[in-house]
Amino acid sequence: MSKFVVNLDEPQSESVKPQESSNEPKKRRGCGRILGILGIISLIFFAHWRNRRLFLLAER
């Protein structure tokens, strides 16, 4: 699963790099913050989903 997450992050960082030269840094910082928040939410959701699955397996 960790490989899958890394592969998702690589194209996003590549697409942000060309914007750095054309747009002002403020916009890039905002994009980074949004991506960071989304990453944290996805990590929390994935951990919660994994724990739920483990609990369901333990009940059976």
C-alpha positions as CSV (number, residue, x, y, z in Angstrom):
1,M,0.0,0.0,0.0
2,S,2.9,2.4,0.7
3,K,4.2,2.1,-2.9
4,F,0.7,3.0,-4.2
5,V,0.7,6.2,-2.1
6,V,4.2,7.2,-3.2
7,N,3.2,6.7,-6.9
8,L,0.2,9.0,-6.4
9,D,2.4,11.8,-4.8
10,E,5.1,11.8,-7.6
11,P,2.9,13.2,-10.5
12,Q,1.4,15.8,-8.3
13,S,4.9,17.2,-7.3
14,E,5.9,17.2,-11.0
15,S,2.8,19.1,-12.0
16,V,3.4,21.7,-9.2
17,K,7.0,22.4,-10.2
18,P,6.3,24.2,-13.6
19,Q,3.7,26.4,-12.0
20,E,6.4,27.7,-9.6
21,S,8.1,29.7,-12.3
22,S,5.0,31.0,-14.0
23,N,2.8,31.8,-11.0
24,E,3.6,33.6,-7.8
25,P,4.8,31.5,-4.8
26,K,1.6,32.3,-2.8
27,K,-0.5,30.1,-5.1
28,R,2.0,27.2,-4.9
29,R,2.0,27.4,-1.1
30,G,-1.8,27.2,-1.1
31,C,-1.7,24.1,-3.4
32,G,0.9,22.5,-1.0
33,R,-1.3,23.2,2.0
34,I,-4.4,21.7,0.3
35,L,-2.4,18.6,-0.8
36,G,-1.1,18.2,2.7
37,I,-4.5,18.4,4.3
38,L,-5.9,15.9,1.8
39,G,-2.9,13.6,2.5
40,I,-3.5,13.8,6.3
41,I,-7.3,13.1,5.8
42,S,-6.5,10.1,3.6
43,L,-4.0,8.7,6.1
44,I,-6.5,9.0,8.9
45,F,-9.3,7.5,6.8
46,F,-7.1,4.6,5.7
47,A,-6.0,3.9,9.3
48,H,-9.6,4.0,10.5
49,W,-10.7,1.7,7.7
50,R,-7.9,-0.8,8.5
51,N,-8.8,-0.8,12.2
52,R,-12.4,-1.4,11.3
53,R,-11.5,-4.3,9.1
54,L,-9.3,-5.8,11.8
55,F,-12.2,-5.5,14.4
56,L,-14.6,-7.2,11.9
57,L,-12.1,-10.1,11.4
58,A,-11.6,-10.4,15.2
59,E,-15.4,-10.7,15.8
60,R,-15.7,-13.7,13.4
